[in-house]
Amino acid sequence: LTEMLLRADIALYTAKRRGRNEFCLFDAELARELQRRQSIERDLHSAITMRSLVAWFQPIVRLETEAVVSFEALLR
């Protein structure tokens, strides 16, 4: 019963994330995606806690004028 409730909960929140009037059926792919997202979340939390992320700023250049028009931020 606990496993069924967990799966129903995962499907419910997936449907909510997709938007209004959406539904979602639980399947193995949904479970894999959840595990992948949780792993990324844990890794990011750990990296932030350990201060191991470094911001790099890369210029965005307009080819016609070679002018820097903005920057994009990359975390490594």
C-alpha positions as CSV (number, residue, x, y, z in Angstrom):
1,L,0.0,0.0,0.0
2,T,2.8,2.4,0.9
3,E,4.5,1.9,-2.5
4,M,1.2,2.5,-4.3
5,L,0.7,5.8,-2.4
6,L,4.3,6.9,-3.2
7,R,3.7,6.2,-6.9
8,A,0.4,8.0,-6.9
9,D,2.1,11.0,-5.2
10,I,4.9,11.0,-7.8
11,A,2.3,10.9,-10.7
12,L,0.2,13.7,-9.0
13,Y,3.1,16.1,-8.6
14,T,4.4,15.3,-12.2
15,A,0.9,16.2,-13.5
16,K,0.8,19.4,-11.5
17,R,4.2,20.4,-12.8
18,R,3.0,19.8,-16.4
19,G,0.2,22.3,-15.9
20,R,-3.5,22.7,-15.4
21,N,-5.9,20.0,-16.5
22,E,-3.0,17.5,-17.0
23,F,-2.8,13.9,-15.9
24,C,0.1,11.5,-15.5
25,L,0.3,7.7,-15.2
26,F,3.1,6.3,-13.2
27,D,5.6,4.1,-15.1
28,A,9.2,3.0,-14.8
29,E,10.4,5.9,-16.9
30,L,8.8,8.3,-14.4
31,A,10.6,6.6,-11.6
32,R,13.9,6.9,-13.4
33,E,13.4,10.5,-14.1
34,L,12.6,11.2,-10.5
35,Q,15.7,9.4,-9.3
36,R,17.8,11.4,-11.8
37,R,16.3,14.7,-10.6
38,Q,16.8,13.8,-7.0
39,S,20.5,12.8,-7.7
40,I,21.1,16.2,-9.5
41,E,19.4,18.0,-6.6
42,R,21.6,16.2,-4.0
43,D,24.8,16.9,-6.1
44,L,24.0,20.6,-6.4
45,H,23.2,20.9,-2.8
46,S,26.5,19.3,-1.9
47,A,28.4,21.5,-4.4
48,I,26.8,24.6,-2.9
49,T,27.5,23.5,0.6
50,M,31.2,22.7,-0.2
51,R,31.5,26.0,-2.2
52,S,32.8,24.0,-5.2
53,L,30.9,25.9,-7.9
54,V,32.7,28.7,-9.7
55,A,31.0,31.3,-11.9
56,W,32.5,32.0,-15.3
57,F,31.2,34.8,-17.4
58,Q,31.3,34.4,-21.2
59,P,30.8,37.4,-23.5
60,I,28.1,37.3,-26.2
61,V,29.5,39.2,-29.2
62,R,27.5,40.6,-32.1
63,L,29.3,39.3,-35.2
64,E,28.6,42.3,-37.4
65,T,30.2,44.8,-35.1
66,E,32.3,42.6,-32.8
67,A,30.7,44.4,-29.9
68,V,30.0,42.6,-26.6
69,V,26.3,42.8,-26.2
70,S,25.8,40.8,-23.0
71,F,27.3,37.9,-21.0
72,E,26.2,34.4,-20.1
73,A,27.0,33.0,-16.7
74,L,28.3,29.4,-16.5
75,L,28.7,27.4,-13.3
76,R,31.5,24.9,-13.2
